[in-house]
């Protein structure tokens, strides 16, 4: 008698970049052991096997993790709360704060401007950012009209090149701001990485819920 076909593997989307080194121990603690190429930044592969044939990993840009999971192309993902706030996808459920990828989203401007500037007096600002939605919302809440110029990276160049006097970007160590002559003048939100799940997959794929619980337990063990 022929065997029924193996179910499609669960796909977990993980962001590229510096969060990968923090995500690897967490994945291991959740029982997910990726093939060696996954942790190798030089590998050009995008889809990876794990020790469990029912689980695969993909490595994509941080903003794209939310897109893959929201559309059901991946069932789970690791994504910053900054990205969740920017997109606000109703298809995503974010049940676990993974306690990694801690940083903040802040308004920054050139140090010489900050020396004579008072954010409380702003009525209109022009801001270069990867986060136009969160930025507009932040300034609307405080009654400031914000004109956002969308960039996908290197926001720090905008003030010196006259694109926008201010930027809204992630700050972790503060090194990028410092090396570009900028200072933080207003925090917008604290950021950490969250486990996200496609809501439909949570209901239809039997393996999704145990994986969520495995991540929750892994985070709990790390905190203990
Ligand atoms: C982020 C962010 C800043 C930098 C801040 O970029 O956009 O440029 O990190 O970190 P720091 O305060 O420790 O210097 P990232 O390196 O993640 O790359 P990206 O530009 O592709 O987002």
Boltz pocket constraint, residues with backbone or C-beta under 6 A from the ligand:
constraints:
  - pocket:
      binder: B
      contacts: [[A, 17], [A, 18], [A, 152], [A, 153], [A, 154], [A, 169], [A, 170], [A, 171], [A, 172], [A, 173], [A, 174], [A, 175], [A, 176], [A, 177]]
      max_distance: 6.0
